[in-house]
Amino acid sequence: MPLQIEVLNGQIVAMTDASSHRIAATDPNYGYFSRYATVDRLFSELRSNLKGQADQVTVAYHPSYGFPTRISIDRIKGAADDELGLIVSGFERLP
């Protein structure tokens, strides 16, 4: 599900879904979405999985800023429904 996430000083300011509906902190999915909502949290997820918690991790990085733009994590090779895929696109650094 594509999300638009606004972050200021490492904190989530707003999160909206593809239908432009704001995802509030009271939304049942907010905790899951916010787990990957900042660049720092993406790096944290990568660090934990690269330390042996996943069987396979594939990452592509932004050529200028160096943050992950595509993450694929397979925690247990051959198991179903344990994979995680994240794509960061439309990044915009605001003044």
Phi, psi and omega in degrees: 000122178288137177235147170253124185236128176253131182231137177227123180053041177080001181248142178288124178264317180205149177220125179231151179268185184296338178267011181066022175272129179291134177262109183276162179299341179275351179294137181301334181268354185304315181300317179293312181296317184292339178301334183240017193275350179234161179298318178300321180289327175296315178296322178298315178298318178297313181304312183295323180280331178285344179276019175103002179280349178231148178286327182214132177227128177235134184222141170239144185243151177296131185295332182261315186266339175082005178275159180292131177253338179213122180233132175229121182235126174244103186290321179227106181302128178093348178272152180267148173063029176244003183276152176229130177232129180230137176231129176253119180220165179067024180299135180223116177273121183269150181293000000 
